[in-house]
Amino acid sequence: MLNKINSEWNKTVITITIILSLVLSIYVLSDPTGSALTLGSIYNYLSTVFESTFMYGSFIVLIFLLSISVSSFGSIKVNLINKEIFTFFSWGSMLFAAGIGAALLYWATVEWIDYYTLLSKDSSLSKEEVLLYSRTYPLFHWSFTAWAIYCLPAIAFALSLTINPNSKLTFSGIFNTKNKVLEIILDTLFIGAILCGAGVGLGLSFPLISTILSKIFLIERSFTLDILTIIVCLIIFASSAYLGIQKGIRRLSNINIVLVIIFLILVLILGPTKYILINSFDSFGSLITKYPELSFTTGTTISKDWSVFYWAWWMALAPMVGAFIVNISNGKNLRQIILGTIFIGSMGCIFSMSILSNLSINLFESDLLNSPQLLLSGDMTREELVVETIGSLEFSNFLLIAFGIICIIFLCTTYDSSSYVLASASMKNSKSESSGNLRLIFAFLLVVQPALLMFIGGVDSFKWIMVIFSVPLLFVNLLLIISIIKNVYTIKKS
């Protein structure tokens, strides 16, 4: 049996994953501070050179996919061998959970602070305008363009597998690459983006979860607590990845989406309801009217340090999310995949961002929690500000417990999806289902490396590596668009 399984494994992909993981870790761990400075400088250079390409290119991806969805090509149905068909609720829950981890709840609460601090220096803007932009930018960075970037490889995978069911679930599989050197380069980009995305996501999420637990149990955050947090999360998402999509990932995602909705509604009810609703509608209206302006603005601190960073981040995560989305989209047509991914993902993020951002801003405007000053002075970390914001509500202990559970499940649904995708990419063709043991191996690989980086201080380095990986992905995205155009015409003619 073992020989049979081994014969179906793509040894090249598995080897690249292990070697790349070791090389990146050794480089970062050998000098965490120095590597962060070097890589940060490289990113600053690349973000300046490619700023316009990131900004305009990302918007073009959104328009391109929406055009495909409303055209006759949108009716092309995706039929995948040995893949299950899921209900709309399960499908939507899984794609949302795969694309957004605990980082959503983290940044939903504190991202506005950085924009407020930067925009407050602009004397041409009133305080009301500064706050409106501070509410609008988080919605912009987590909505339509972001989810279009996620969706692009999903559509490319779907069409490639429809034409050739034996394709691998990697970039070289989409392009049907025959050249061995080019195949290794493309697959290295695919796997490297997933590894770095996992490293950054876990590096951000573990400290938040540990901070929540320390607040709930009234204990100091310590090395022991951090280790315990990692072990609990590893057990949950390794088990889910081992069980597969139907028994593990689907159930965890369904539970998570219900908990998130209930939690946010409770925050809305227990918090300043009228304030949150009024400002949520204002910021959403601002998002729609200012979308072209925000999409094409270049040369500002926010556009370079935040917008370009976010588009680079989504591009780095897109290979994993796109490969996972196509795995759960059997039986759906391109229109359903595109519109479902873009609008389910966007509205879920907008709902979360609006409620948690406005709760935090209300505390600031009421002089109850001056988050910008506390962060600027270093008196509180972002994680502590998130916990203090939730802790300001009635029944705060119950809400923090719920918040902690949601963060853990969110984290796990994202990384069991990553394990599943890496295991699927390690099969010689998409028709072969990866074994539970292989998914388990990747689950451990994904968590051990970021855990080491978190304790030694290498998360920043992995953040820069991740966005540096996204620069060649700009050109890969162009190839994905060409591949989609070519394949939809091929399918329509057949």
Protein Blocks (a to p, Z undefined) as FASTA:
>chain_A
ZZmmmmmpcfklmmmmmmmmmmmmmmmmmommlmmmmmmmmmmmmmmmmmmmmmmmmmmm
mmmmmmmmmmmklmpccddehiacddfklmmmmmmmmmpcfklmmmmmmmmmmmmmmmmm
pmkbcfklmmmmmmmmmmmmmmmmmmmmmmmmmmmmmmmmmmmmmbccbfklmnopablk
lmmmmmmmmmmmmmmmmmmmmmmmmmmmmmmmmmmnopacdfklmmmmmmmmmmmmmmmm
mnommlmmmmmmmmmmmmmmmmmmmmmmmmcfklmmmmmmmmmmmmmmmmmmmmmgghia
klmmmmmmmmmmmmmmmmmmmmmmmmmmgoiafklmmmmmmmmmmmmmmmmmmmmmmmmm
mmmmnopacfklmmmnopacfklmmmmmmmmpghklmmmmmmmmmmmmmmmmmmmmmmmm
mmmmmpfbfklccdfklmmmmmmmmmmmmmmmmmnopmmmmmmmmmmmmmmmmmmmmmmm
mmmmmmmmmmmmZZ
